[in-house]
Amino acid sequence: MLVVPGDIDGDSKGDVLGRLPNGDLYLYTSTGNAGTADLHRPGKVGSGWNIYKNMI
């Protein structure tokens, strides 16, 4: 599941949260490039998020 919650890291660029089926949650911050490298490598936020049906 992917959601676009807005600017999480405070750089005025939209970021993405992704949840894996095992419940691991990852944050993909935006690079600001409109090309193929628009997102930085993901950083793991936490685990256990599979207990929620919806993220937002």
PDB file with SEQRES, HELIX, SHEET and CRYST1 records, atoms N, CA, C and O in Angstrom:
SEQRES   1 A   56  MET LEU VAL VAL PRO GLY ASP ILE ASP GLY ASP SER LYS          
SEQRES   2 A   56  GLY ASP VAL LEU GLY ARG LEU PRO ASN GLY ASP LEU TYR          
SEQRES   3 A   56  LEU TYR THR SER THR GLY ASN ALA GLY THR ALA ASP LEU          
SEQRES   4 A   56  HIS ARG PRO GLY LYS VAL GLY SER GLY TRP ASN ILE TYR          
SEQRES   5 A   56  LYS ASN MET ILE                                              
HELIX    1 AA1 TRP A   49  ILE A   51  5                                   3    
SHEET    1 AA1 4 LEU A   2  GLY A   6  0                                        
SHEET    2 AA1 4 ASP A  15  ARG A  19 -1                                        
SHEET    3 AA1 4 LEU A  25  TYR A  28 -1                                        
SHEET    4 AA1 4 GLY A  43  GLY A  46 -1                                        
CRYST1    1.000    1.000    1.000  90.00  90.00  90.00 P 1           1          
ATOM      1  N   MET A   1       0.852  -1.165   0.000  1.00  0.00           N  
ATOM      2  CA  MET A   1       0.000   0.000   0.000  1.00  0.00           C  
ATOM      3  C   MET A   1       0.900   1.231   0.000  1.00  0.00           C  
ATOM      4  O   MET A   1       1.858   1.310   0.769  1.00  0.00           O  
ATOM      5  N   LEU A   2       0.589   2.175  -0.854  1.00  0.00           N  
ATOM      6  CA  LEU A   2       1.312   3.445  -0.919  1.00  0.00           C  
ATOM      7  C   LEU A   2       0.369   4.599  -0.623  1.00  0.00           C  
ATOM      8  O   LEU A   2      -0.785   4.582  -1.049  1.00  0.00           O  
ATOM      9  N   VAL A   3       0.844   5.588   0.095  1.00  0.00           N  
ATOM     10  CA  VAL A   3       0.085   6.819   0.332  1.00  0.00           C  
ATOM     11  C   VAL A   3       1.032   8.002   0.180  1.00  0.00           C  
ATOM     12  O   VAL A   3       2.235   7.895   0.420  1.00  0.00           O  
ATOM     13  N   VAL A   4       0.459   9.130  -0.223  1.00  0.00           N  
ATOM     14  CA  VAL A   4       1.220  10.369  -0.362  1.00  0.00           C  
ATOM     15  C   VAL A   4       0.678  11.338   0.682  1.00  0.00           C  
ATOM     16  O   VAL A   4      -0.288  12.057   0.425  1.00  0.00           O  
ATOM     17  N   PRO A   5       1.305  11.358   1.870  1.00  0.00           N  
ATOM     18  CA  PRO A   5       0.802  12.176   2.966  1.00  0.00           C  
ATOM     19  C   PRO A   5       1.199  13.649   2.885  1.00  0.00           C  
ATOM     20  O   PRO A   5       0.759  14.455   3.705  1.00  0.00           O  
ATOM     21  N   GLY A   6       2.033  14.005   1.897  1.00  0.00           N  
ATOM     22  CA  GLY A   6       2.507  15.381   1.794  1.00  0.00           C  
ATOM     23  C   GLY A   6       3.978  15.464   2.154  1.00  0.00           C  
ATOM     24  O   GLY A   6       4.721  14.498   1.978  1.00  0.00           O  
ATOM     25  N   ASP A   7       4.396  16.602   2.652  1.00  0.00           N  
ATOM     26  CA  ASP A   7       5.803  16.849   2.976  1.00  0.00           C  
ATOM     27  C   ASP A   7       6.081  16.430   4.414  1.00  0.00           C  
ATOM     28  O   ASP A   7       5.715  17.138   5.352  1.00  0.00           O  
ATOM     29  N   ILE A   8       6.720  15.295   4.587  1.00  0.00           N  
ATOM     30  CA  ILE A   8       7.023  14.794   5.928  1.00  0.00           C  
ATOM     31  C   ILE A   8       8.347  15.342   6.452  1.00  0.00           C  
ATOM     32  O   ILE A   8       8.475  15.629   7.643  1.00  0.00           O  
ATOM     33  N   ASP A   9       9.339  15.489   5.561  1.00  0.00           N  
ATOM     34  CA  ASP A   9      10.670  15.878   6.015  1.00  0.00           C  
ATOM     35  C   ASP A   9      10.947  17.378   5.979  1.00  0.00           C  
ATOM     36  O   ASP A   9      12.069  17.799   6.260  1.00  0.00           O  
ATOM     37  N   GLY A  10       9.955  18.186   5.641  1.00  0.00           N  
ATOM     38  CA  GLY A  10      10.092  19.631   5.730  1.00  0.00           C  
ATOM     39  C   GLY A  10      10.867  20.312   4.611  1.00  0.00           C  
ATOM     40  O   GLY A  10      11.324  21.442   4.781  1.00  0.00           O  
ATOM     41  N   ASP A  11      11.025  19.638   3.458  1.00  0.00           N  
ATOM     42  CA  ASP A  11      11.775  20.241   2.359  1.00  0.00           C  
ATOM     43  C   ASP A  11      10.868  20.805   1.252  1.00  0.00           C  
ATOM     44  O   ASP A  11      11.348  21.129   0.166  1.00  0.00           O  
ATOM     45  N   SER A  12       9.578  20.920   1.520  1.00  0.00           N  
ATOM     46  CA  SER A  12       8.575  21.456   0.580  1.00  0.00           C  
ATOM     47  C   SER A  12       8.350  20.567  -0.640  1.00  0.00           C  
ATOM     48  O   SER A  12       7.890  21.047  -1.676  1.00  0.00           O  
ATOM     49  N   LYS A  13       8.668  19.286  -0.529  1.00  0.00           N  
ATOM     50  CA  LYS A  13       8.439  18.325  -1.609  1.00  0.00           C  
ATOM     51  C   LYS A  13       7.626  17.166  -1.050  1.00  0.00           C  
ATOM     52  O   LYS A  13       7.856  16.718   0.073  1.00  0.00           O  
ATOM     53  N   GLY A  14       6.678  16.687  -1.840  1.00  0.00           N  
ATOM     54  CA  GLY A  14       5.816  15.593  -1.404  1.00  0.00           C  
ATOM     55  C   GLY A  14       6.577  14.286  -1.228  1.00  0.00           C  
ATOM     56  O   GLY A  14       7.394  13.928  -2.077  1.00  0.00           O  
ATOM     57  N   ASP A  15       6.321  13.576  -0.145  1.00  0.00           N  
ATOM     58  CA  ASP A  15       6.966  12.311   0.160  1.00  0.00           C  
ATOM     59  C   ASP A  15       5.950  11.176   0.067  1.00  0.00           C  
ATOM     60  O   ASP A  15       4.751  11.421  -0.064  1.00  0.00           O  
ATOM     61  N   VAL A  16       6.432   9.933   0.135  1.00  0.00           N  
ATOM     62  CA  VAL A  16       5.577   8.758  -0.021  1.00  0.00           C  
ATOM     63  C   VAL A  16       5.840   7.798   1.133  1.00  0.00           C  
ATOM     64  O   VAL A  16       6.987   7.588   1.528  1.00  0.00           O  
ATOM     65  N   LEU A  17       4.765   7.214   1.672  1.00  0.00           N  
ATOM     66  CA  LEU A  17       4.874   6.139   2.652  1.00  0.00           C  
ATOM     67  C   LEU A  17       4.438   4.847   1.981  1.00  0.00           C  
ATOM     68  O   LEU A  17       3.446   4.826   1.252  1.00  0.00           O  
ATOM     69  N   GLY A  18       5.173   3.775   2.222  1.00  0.00           N  
ATOM     70  CA  GLY A  18       4.820   2.475   1.671  1.00  0.00           C  
ATOM     71  C   GLY A  18       4.806   1.427   2.762  1.00  0.00           C  
ATOM     72  O   GLY A  18       5.710   1.357   3.594  1.00  0.00           O  
ATOM     73  N   ARG A  19       3.750   0.603   2.742  1.00  0.00           N  
ATOM     74  CA  ARG A  19       3.632  -0.473   3.732  1.00  0.00           C  
ATOM     75  C   ARG A  19       3.673  -1.815   3.023  1.00  0.00           C  
ATOM     76  O   ARG A  19       2.937  -2.045   2.064  1.00  0.00           O  
ATOM     77  N   LEU A  20       4.532  -2.693   3.497  1.00  0.00           N  
ATOM     78  CA  LEU A  20       4.620  -4.041   2.955  1.00  0.00           C  
ATOM     79  C   LEU A  20       3.567  -4.930   3.612  1.00  0.00           C  
ATOM     80  O   LEU A  20       3.076  -4.596   4.690  1.00  0.00           O  
ATOM     81  N   PRO A  21       3.208  -6.059   2.986  1.00  0.00           N  
ATOM     82  CA  PRO A  21       2.221  -6.961   3.601  1.00  0.00           C  
ATOM     83  C   PRO A  21       2.617  -7.463   4.986  1.00  0.00           C  
ATOM     84  O   PRO A  21       1.745  -7.790   5.791  1.00  0.00           O  
ATOM     85  N   ASN A  22       3.929  -7.530   5.280  1.00  0.00           N  
ATOM     86  CA  ASN A  22       4.358  -7.991   6.606  1.00  0.00           C  
ATOM     87  C   ASN A  22       4.253  -6.907   7.673  1.00  0.00           C  
ATOM     88  O   ASN A  22       4.546  -7.166   8.840  1.00  0.00           O  
ATOM     89  N   GLY A  23       3.835  -5.681   7.291  1.00  0.00           N  
ATOM     90  CA  GLY A  23       3.628  -4.603   8.245  1.00  0.00           C  
ATOM     91  C   GLY A  23       4.764  -3.613   8.357  1.00  0.00           C  
ATOM     92  O   GLY A  23       4.654  -2.644   9.107  1.00  0.00           O  
ATOM     93  N   ASP A  24       5.861  -3.825   7.630  1.00  0.00           N  
ATOM     94  CA  ASP A  24       6.970  -2.861   7.648  1.00  0.00           C  
ATOM     95  C   ASP A  24       6.559  -1.592   6.903  1.00  0.00           C  
ATOM     96  O   ASP A  24       5.993  -1.657   5.812  1.00  0.00           O  
ATOM     97  N   LEU A  25       6.851  -0.444   7.501  1.00  0.00           N  
ATOM     98  CA  LEU A  25       6.501   0.853   6.925  1.00  0.00           C  
ATOM     99  C   LEU A  25       7.770   1.575   6.516  1.00  0.00           C  
ATOM    100  O   LEU A  25       8.718   1.670   7.295  1.00  0.00           O  
ATOM    101  N   TYR A  26       7.786   2.090   5.276  1.00  0.00           N  
ATOM    102  CA  TYR A  26       8.955   2.772   4.732  1.00  0.00           C  
ATOM    103  C   TYR A  26       8.583   4.176   4.276  1.00  0.00           C  
ATOM    104  O   TYR A  26       7.487   4.412   3.768  1.00  0.00           O  
ATOM    105  N   LEU A  27       9.517   5.102   4.467  1.00  0.00           N  
ATOM    106  CA  LEU A  27       9.363   6.479   4.012  1.00  0.00           C  
ATOM    107  C   LEU A  27      10.282   6.706   2.820  1.00  0.00           C  
ATOM    108  O   LEU A  27      11.485   6.455   2.887  1.00  0.00           O  
ATOM    109  N   TYR A  28       9.691   7.185   1.724  1.00  0.00           N  
ATOM    110  CA  TYR A  28      10.437   7.559   0.527  1.00  0.00           C  
ATOM    111  C   TYR A  28      10.367   9.085   0.422  1.00  0.00           C  
ATOM    112  O   TYR A  28       9.307   9.635   0.122  1.00  0.00           O  
ATOM    113  N   THR A  29      11.478   9.765   0.664  1.00  0.00           N  
ATOM    114  CA  THR A  29      11.480  11.220   0.556  1.00  0.00           C  
ATOM    115  C   THR A  29      11.766  11.625  -0.885  1.00  0.00           C  
ATOM    116  O   THR A  29      12.480  10.928  -1.606  1.00  0.00           O  
ATOM    117  N   SER A  30      11.210  12.742  -1.291  1.00  0.00           N  
ATOM    118  CA  SER A  30      11.341  13.222  -2.659  1.00  0.00           C  
ATOM    119  C   SER A  30      12.679  13.918  -2.881  1.00  0.00           C  
ATOM    120  O   SER A  30      13.194  14.602  -1.997  1.00  0.00           O  
ATOM    121  N   THR A  31      13.235  13.728  -4.086  1.00  0.00           N  
ATOM    122  CA  THR A  31      14.465  14.418  -4.462  1.00  0.00           C  
ATOM    123  C   THR A  31      14.159  15.764  -5.099  1.00  0.00           C  
ATOM    124  O   THR A  31      15.031  16.630  -5.171  1.00  0.00           O  
ATOM    125  N   GLY A  32      12.930  15.945  -5.560  1.00  0.00           N  
ATOM    126  CA  GLY A  32      12.562  17.173  -6.264  1.00  0.00           C  
ATOM    127  C   GLY A  32      12.808  17.098  -7.749  1.00  0.00           C  
ATOM    128  O   GLY A  32      12.481  18.036  -8.477  1.00  0.00           O  
ATOM    129  N   ASN A  33      13.388  15.983  -8.225  1.00  0.00           N  
ATOM    130  CA  ASN A  33      13.615  15.792  -9.656  1.00  0.00           C  
ATOM    131  C   ASN A  33      12.376  15.163 -10.275  1.00  0.00           C  
ATOM    132  O   ASN A  33      11.843  14.184  -9.752  1.00  0.00           O  
ATOM    133  N   ALA A  34      11.925  15.716 -11.374  1.00  0.00           N  
ATOM    134  CA  ALA A  34      10.741  15.179 -12.040  1.00  0.00           C  
ATOM    135  C   ALA A  34      11.085  14.012 -12.958  1.00  0.00           C  
ATOM    136  O   ALA A  34      10.219  13.515 -13.678  1.00  0.00           O  
ATOM    137  N   GLY A  35      12.325  13.576 -12.939  1.00  0.00           N  
ATOM    138  CA  GLY A  35      12.765  12.481 -13.801  1.00  0.00           C  
ATOM    139  C   GLY A  35      12.597  11.128 -13.147  1.00  0.00           C  
ATOM    140  O   GLY A  35      11.696  10.923 -12.334  1.00  0.00           O  
ATOM    141  N   THR A  36      13.468  10.212 -13.508  1.00  0.00           N  
ATOM    142  CA  THR A  36      13.362   8.842 -13.026  1.00  0.00           C  
ATOM    143  C   THR A  36      13.804   8.673 -11.573  1.00  0.00           C  
ATOM    144  O   THR A  36      13.440   7.681 -10.941  1.00  0.00           O  
ATOM    145  N   ALA A  37      14.572   9.603 -11.030  1.00  0.00           N  
ATOM    146  CA  ALA A  37      15.061   9.488  -9.653  1.00  0.00           C  
ATOM    147  C   ALA A  37      14.338  10.477  -8.752  1.00  0.00           C  
ATOM    148  O   ALA A  37      14.969  11.286  -8.070  1.00  0.00           O  
ATOM    149  N   ASP A  38      13.020  10.410  -8.751  1.00  0.00           N  
ATOM    150  CA  ASP A  38      12.234  11.368  -7.975  1.00  0.00           C  
ATOM    151  C   ASP A  38      12.235  11.070  -6.480  1.00  0.00           C  
ATOM    152  O   ASP A  38      11.963  11.966  -5.680  1.00  0.00           O  
ATOM    153  N   LEU A  39      12.535   9.834  -6.083  1.00  0.00           N  
ATOM    154  CA  LEU A  39      12.505   9.465  -4.668  1.00  0.00           C  
ATOM    155  C   LEU A  39      13.865   8.939  -4.214  1.00  0.00           C  
ATOM    156  O   LEU A  39      14.562   8.244  -4.953  1.00  0.00           O  
ATOM    157  N   HIS A  40      14.222   9.293  -2.970  1.00  0.00           N  
ATOM    158  CA  HIS A  40      15.423   8.743  -2.362  1.00  0.00           C  
ATOM    159  C   HIS A  40      15.168   7.286  -1.989  1.00  0.00           C  
ATOM    160  O   HIS A  40      14.025   6.831  -2.000  1.00  0.00           O  
ATOM    161  N   ARG A  41      16.222   6.563  -1.663  1.00  0.00           N  
ATOM    162  CA  ARG A  41      16.053   5.192  -1.173  1.00  0.00           C  
ATOM    163  C   ARG A  41      15.202   5.228   0.092  1.00  0.00           C  
ATOM    164  O   ARG A  41      15.297   6.170   0.878  1.00  0.00           O  
ATOM    165  N   PRO A  42      14.376   4.213   0.290  1.00  0.00           N  
ATOM    166  CA  PRO A  42      13.482   4.229   1.449  1.00  0.00           C  
ATOM    167  C   PRO A  42      14.221   4.037   2.772  1.00  0.00           C  
ATOM    168  O   PRO A  42      15.268   3.392   2.848  1.00  0.00           O  
ATOM    169  N   GLY A  43      13.635   4.618   3.794  1.00  0.00           N  
ATOM    170  CA  GLY A  43      14.114   4.405   5.158  1.00  0.00           C  
ATOM    171  C   GLY A  43      13.001   3.742   5.956  1.00  0.00           C  
ATOM    172  O   GLY A  43      11.855   4.190   5.906  1.00  0.00           O  
ATOM    173  N   LYS A  44      13.318   2.694   6.681  1.00  0.00           N  
ATOM    174  CA  LYS A  44      12.304   1.981   7.453  1.00  0.00           C  
ATOM    175  C   LYS A  44      11.866   2.823   8.644  1.00  0.00           C  
ATOM    176  O   LYS A  44      12.686   3.274   9.444  1.00  0.00           O  
ATOM    177  N   VAL A  45      10.563   3.024   8.744  1.00  0.00           N  
ATOM    178  CA  VAL A  45       9.977   3.810   9.829  1.00  0.00           C  
ATOM    179  C   VAL A  45       9.665   2.918  11.023  1.00  0.00           C  
ATOM    180  O   VAL A  45       9.892   3.302  12.170  1.00  0.00           O  
ATOM    181  N   GLY A  46       9.145   1.727  10.748  1.00  0.00           N  
ATOM    182  CA  GLY A  46       8.779   0.822  11.832  1.00  0.00           C  
ATOM    183  C   GLY A  46       8.133  -0.433  11.304  1.00  0.00           C  
ATOM    184  O   GLY A  46       8.091  -0.659  10.095  1.00  0.00           O  
ATOM    185  N   SER A  47       7.631  -1.248  12.201  1.00  0.00           N  
ATOM    186  CA  SER A  47       6.966  -2.492  11.825  1.00  0.00           C  
ATOM    187  C   SER A  47       5.657  -2.610  12.594  1.00  0.00           C  
ATOM    188  O   SER A  47       5.381  -1.821  13.497  1.00  0.00           O  
ATOM    189  N   GLY A  48       4.854  -3.602  12.225  1.00  0.00           N  
ATOM    190  CA  GLY A  48       3.583  -3.828  12.897  1.00  0.00           C  
ATOM    191  C   GLY A  48       2.423  -3.033  12.333  1.00  0.00           C  
ATOM    192  O   GLY A  48       1.332  -3.053  12.902  1.00  0.00           O  
ATOM    193  N   TRP A  49       2.633  -2.332  11.226  1.00  0.00           N  
ATOM    194  CA  TRP A  49       1.588  -1.502  10.638  1.00  0.00           C  
ATOM    195  C   TRP A  49       0.528  -2.316   9.902  1.00  0.00           C  
ATOM    196  O   TRP A  49      -0.446  -1.742   9.413  1.00  0.00           O  
ATOM    197  N   ASN A  50       0.687  -3.628   9.808  1.00  0.00           N  
ATOM    198  CA  ASN A  50      -0.309  -4.460   9.136  1.00  0.00           C  
ATOM    199  C   ASN A  50      -1.556  -4.677   9.991  1.00  0.00           C  
ATOM    200  O   ASN A  50      -2.517  -5.295   9.532  1.00  0.00           O  
ATOM    201  N   ILE A  51      -1.553  -4.177  11.224  1.00  0.00           N  
ATOM    202  CA  ILE A  51      -2.761  -4.292  12.047  1.00  0.00           C  
ATOM    203  C   ILE A  51      -3.821  -3.268  11.626  1.00  0.00           C  
ATOM    204  O   ILE A  51      -4.975  -3.364  12.043  1.00  0.00           O  
ATOM    205  N   TYR A  52      -3.434  -2.293  10.806  1.00  0.00           N  
ATOM    206  CA  TYR A  52      -4.358  -1.253  10.358  1.00  0.00           C  
ATOM    207  C   TYR A  52      -4.866  -1.550   8.968  1.00  0.00           C  
ATOM    208  O   TYR A  52      -4.091  -1.930   8.090  1.00  0.00           O  
ATOM    209  N   LYS A  53      -6.144  -1.385   8.757  1.00  0.00           N  
ATOM    210  CA  LYS A  53      -6.729  -1.602   7.438  1.00  0.00           C  
ATOM    211  C   LYS A  53      -6.358  -0.479   6.488  1.00  0.00           C  
ATOM    212  O   LYS A  53      -6.033  -0.734   5.328  1.00  0.00           O  
ATOM    213  N   ASN A  54      -6.399   0.754   6.957  1.00  0.00           N  
ATOM    214  CA  ASN A  54      -6.059   1.925   6.160  1.00  0.00           C  
ATOM    215  C   ASN A  54      -4.970   2.723   6.848  1.00  0.00           C  
ATOM    216  O   ASN A  54      -4.871   2.739   8.075  1.00  0.00           O  
ATOM    217  N   MET A  55      -4.155   3.383   6.041  1.00  0.00           N  
ATOM    218  CA  MET A  55      -3.083   4.191   6.620  1.00  0.00           C  
ATOM    219  C   MET A  55      -3.507   5.633   6.800  1.00  0.00           C  
ATOM    220  O   MET A  55      -3.020   6.301   7.713  1.00  0.00           O  
ATOM    221  N   ILE A  56      -4.389   6.129   5.969  1.00  0.00           N  
ATOM    222  CA  ILE A  56      -4.869   7.502   6.100  1.00  0.00           C  
ATOM    223  C   ILE A  56      -6.354   7.520   5.860  1.00  0.00           C  
ATOM    224  O   ILE A  56      -6.976   8.581   5.920  1.00  0.00           O  
TER     225      ILE A  56                                                      
END                                                                             
